[in-house]
């Protein structure tokens, strides 16, 4: 009810101001005053306001910083986050003085040089020194900012060390899935054509290919059986299109199997096609503290964005490619819960939740999607647990007990049946390496 009354008051206030403006306009016309005629009194009043406005303007800016400064994110929980905060602070130290200086000069000169019929403006059509000054100085400042920013970006996206923990984050509408390498320490190859209920990430193994081929064969048989019945022409056309699609998909998976066989023959145990069976696919997201982690990011459908605000890292998840970022967490989840800023914010949230009759909130690092990806975009959240290296190793050991297919890498696939090779007019597409 209070919000409704406030809204009504605001609307009535706007209407009152509009009516007063209309009355002023009509009285000016009755006095014979033209709109473009501005009196010396109006000029002096506007000049005075130009000097008074920055007081309110800067005062409101400072009040916002003081009033809402504690609502910002707490201390960065990663080395890359600390670098990012330092970059932003460096930019603020440049922008805030320039902001105050330029606006002070703007309002000062607007107030000082109010219109006077006895004064004429100085005409200066060209000045090489001034133009050089306002071109070179900003260019030098921007050059420093860009070099600093590129160096920070390199710290986030550059090559990871061989000892880095690898984890893949797989985005789709509207959730995240994590994948860790199994006991062999290598993520296996993936291909979207193998995605099904048992293989949500499309991990390529001989068994996954056979299962997918069996699914396609079964669906094709069901479609052909349905065609034998009495159906409307539209349904017949739909089923025929579906059968043609299944034929193309089967041909491409056969081609994938051929590529896998050739890659295994060429690379032996180094082939990524032999490392997917023991991968761990999970809805849990763990990272060890003070150890570098390489995060690989993929998307099944549209562009998403992997964003972990407390670690200050973000990277787009783009369909058809793998993006990556590296991070070294510096604060565990348990330690972060004892940070005074976090404790205060959690207390405020829980006070509000208690008033609304909701359960208690406990702080967690969160993996979010920072792209508006659809109606349920808000559901794309995944807790990140940052633990000690020993606790992380224990979790990995437990997770390795439930690999994608088995504890051992898949065996070399059986020879390809020549009768199932792709037709000449079909598009042969090779499987991409891990994470593509």
Beta strands, then each sheet from edge to edge (+ up, - down):
strand 1: 165-172
strand 2: 175-180
strand 3: 280-282
strand 4: 285-288
strand 5: 292-299
strand 6: 304-308
strand 7: 313-317
strand 8: 323-328
strand 9: 365-369
strand 10: 381-387
sheet 1: 3+ 2- 1+ 5+ 8-
sheet 2: 4+ 10+ 9- 6+ 7-
end
